[in-house]
Amino acid sequence: MRRHQKVLGLAAVAIAAVVLTAGCSSSNDGAATGTSSTVSTHDVPNIGTVLVNSDGKTLYFTDQESSGSILCKGACTSIWIPLTVAGGSTPTARAGVSGALGTVTRPDGTTQVTHDGKPLYLFSLDTAAGQAGGNGVSDSFDGTSFLWHAATSTGSAPAQSPAGPGYGY
């Protein structure tokens, strides 16, 4: 039994290292996973209608950036991938999206999409359309604590606690 727990623990550490290494080795300068000029909506079970990128992946915002200032940078962007557009581009809202889409310039010079002034992100552990595993997640990077919400046209989705203590990424 103890050997089985140790193997599972090592596997979890290895998976987390791969996720973090992949996130750290990529830049958020318009890489395919974070780039989209189109925002639409999708119904997610147990949450409701959320904003999604062109791949149908849930978009998030954090309470700590509600003023539009960028606080998620560095290691934070390996987990929370900024939704970016090419400089000078305007994001497009599809039917069902209310509120204002706009942009803000990130500290690295990339252009990030905002919804009602809040910068939008993808959650790296959402691997397919229709997932919203980042809703209600609390974490901390560089001394700043963040609380993340799935973005909706009417504000944030109801907070949902991830399974277990901490998210585990």
N, C-alpha and C positions, 0 to 999 in steps of 0.2 A: 504494500500500500504506500509506504513512504517513498519507495523508488518511483512509483507511478506519479505521485505528487511532484517530485523533483523534476521528472521529465516534462510534465505539463508546465511547470514553472519556467523551465529553460526554454520550452517552445514559445511561451508567451513573451519572454524577454527577446528571443530571436525575431519574432514577428514585429514587436515594437521597434526593434533596432532597424529592421528593413524599412518600416513605414517612416521612421524619423530620418533615416539616411536618404531615402528617396526624396522626401520633402526638402531636406537641407541641400541636396545636390541640384535641385532645380531652382531656377530663378522665377520670379513672378513678373517678368517683363513681357507678358503677353503669351506665355506658354499656353498650349491648347486647353489644358484643364481649367484655366482661370479666365479665358477670354471668351466673351460673348457680347454681342451688341443687342441681343433680344432677350427680354424678360417676359415670361408668361406665367400662368398659374396651373396648378395641379392639385387634385384632391389626394391627401395623404391620410390613411386610416389613423384614427385616434387623435388627429391633430386638426384636420380641416383643409381649407384651401390655402396653399402656400405659394409664394413666388418661387419660380424655378428658372434656371438658365436654359439655353437652347438645347441642351442634352437632357432636360427634364430633371436635373438635380436641384434639390432644395437649396434655397439661398437663406443666409443667416445674417443677423446683425447682433451687436453687443450693446448693452445698456451704456457701457463706459464710453462709447463713441457716438452717443445720440446727438451730440453737438456738431458732429461732422468731423471732429479732429481724429487723426489716425494715431491710435495707441498700439494696435496689433502690428508689430514689425519684428524682424529678426526671426527667432525660433517660433514665434507665434504663427507666422505665415507658412510653416511646414505642416501645421495642423489645420489652420484656417486660411484657405487660399483666397486672396482677394479676387473678386470678379472684375476684370479689367477690360478696357477697350483700347483700340489704337488711339494715340493722342489726337485730339481734335474730333474724334467720332462722337456721335450722340447715340445713347442707348435707345432701343425701340421697345415700346410697351405693346404687347398683344392684348387682344380682348380679355377682359376680366381683371386687368391690372389697373387699379385706381391709385391715386397719389402721384407724386412727381418723381420721375427718374431724372437723375442728373449725374454729375461726375465730380470727383475731387482728385487733386494731384497728391500722390503718395510721396513720402520722404525720398524714395528711390527714383522719383520722376515719372513712374507709370501713372496711368489714368484709371481710377477705380470708379465703378458704378455705384451710385447712391440711390436710395428710395426714401423720399421725404427727408433728405439730408443725411440719412444714416448709411455709412459704407456697407456694402454687401460682400459676403464671403461664401465660399463653398466649404463643407466639412470634409476633410480628406478621408475619413472613415466611412462616409456615404459612398458606396462603390457603384450604385445603380440608381436609376430614376425611381422616385417614389419613396426613398428612404429619408428619414429625418432624425437620425441618431444624435445629432448635435443639439436638438431642441432641449433647453433647460440645463445644458452642461455649464458647470462652473470650472474655471481653471485659472492659472496664473502664469504670466510670462514677464520677465524683467521687472518684477516687483509690482506689477499691475494685476489685480484680480478681475476676471471677466465673467459675465453671465451672458450666455448666448441664447438666442431665440430664433426659431424659424420665422422668416419674414412673411407677413401677409399684407394684403392691400389695406387692411384695417388696423394694423399694428402687429404686435407679437402674438404668436401662437401660445396656447396655454402651456405653462412650464411643465415639463415632464422630466422626472428624475431618471437618470440612467441607472441600470441595474448595478447594485453593489456600491461600496464606498469609493468615491472618485471615479473618473471615467476609465482609467486604466490604460491610456495610450502612452 
